[in-house]
Amino acid sequence: MGKFIKKFISITLAIILIAVCVNMFLGPHNIAAGGITGLAIILEELFQLDRSIVILIFNLAILVITFIFLGKEVFFNTVIGAVLLPIIIGVIPHITIIEDVMLSMVVGSVIFGAAVSLLYRNKASSGGTSIPPLILKKYFKVNTSVGLFITDGIVVVLSLFVFNVESFFYAVFSIFITSVTMNYIESGTNKKKTVYILSDRNKEITHDILHEIGRGVTIVPVIGAYNQMEEKHSTEKQMLMVTLDSKNYQQLLTIVNNYDEKAFMIVYTVSDVHGHGFTYESGSI
């Protein structure tokens, strides 16, 4: 029950952010930046239909597709968002917070991208065109940010025939910003570094990494290819591998330089790390 309540709160927060984005940032400037909300803005302009009613009708249809292709879990999570979105869209006032169109578009797009990522993290959605990206990811391994870009692009093209060209390009930029925001969030906002170290002072370096940084060290046996090719006496050496937060990299660099300024280091920036010490328990690995 506690897990369900936490998920419900997260989904509700994401839906509120989407509604605020549509009614206060994009909608007032006729920016139909894709999605069922963008389609609702277009139909509202053409036929004076209430956007919340349009969203509700389309979401009911999309729920059937969700159940067929994504299963019960996503279906039940989508039910929450699909029902909440039209209700909250109808409650949130239609006001203009930022008069400048460009600034309003940028702020709204970032909020929208963050909200959709929060929904995806909970295996949920607000219904509408946020469902096709989940289907594309499940069956074709397409990144959700790319899938959203494709489905939203169709709606944006339709907006070109309803609003002016400026609104069309603002919508295109909005989709791009939303996609970048989602990709950044999905790739991990807290980047890690994996560092390989070749040194003659491995023992001292390992000791300081364990006790000063609090990260585990993996010792990898290595043999230099040059010595083998020259048929000289080849001595097996040890290479250290450590994964740590980016903020600790300078501390690691100081440790290595204190013992061996000629140490050979290879550094990789990684987007995500799972396992002991990173995703479920703090401390060294």
Number of C-alpha atoms within 10 A of each C-alpha: 6 7 7 9 10 12 18 16 11 18 28 20 15 26 29 21 19 25 27 22 24 27 24 20 28 30 24 18 20 23 28 32 35 29 25 24 29 26 25 24 29 27 17 16 15 11 8 10 14 16 22 19 16 18 26 21 13 17 25 15 12 21 19 11 16 22 15 10 16 16 11 12 12 20 23 16 20 28 19 18 24 26 17 20 25 23 18 18 24 16 13 14 12 16 12 16 11 17 11 11 17 14 12 21 25 19 17 26 28 20 22 29 28 23 28 26 25 21 24 21 14 17 17 27 29 31 29 23 24 25 27 21 22 26 18 16 15 14 10 10 12 15 16 25 25 18 22 25 21 16 18 24 19 14 22 26 17 16 26 17 11 16 16 12 12 12 21 22 17 22 28 21 17 28 29 20 21 28 24 18 22 25 19 16 15 19 13 14 11 13 15 21 20 17 19 20 20 20 20 15 12 18 10 14 21 21 15 15 20 16 11 12 18 17 20 19 20 14 16 13 10 12 13 11 10 10 12 12 9 9 9 9 8 14 11 10 14 17 20 19 19 20 23 25 17 15 12 15 18 10 14 19 13 12 20 25 13 11 15 17 12 11 14 12 15 10 14 11 14 17 14 15 18 8 10 12 16 17 10 9 10 12 13 16 17
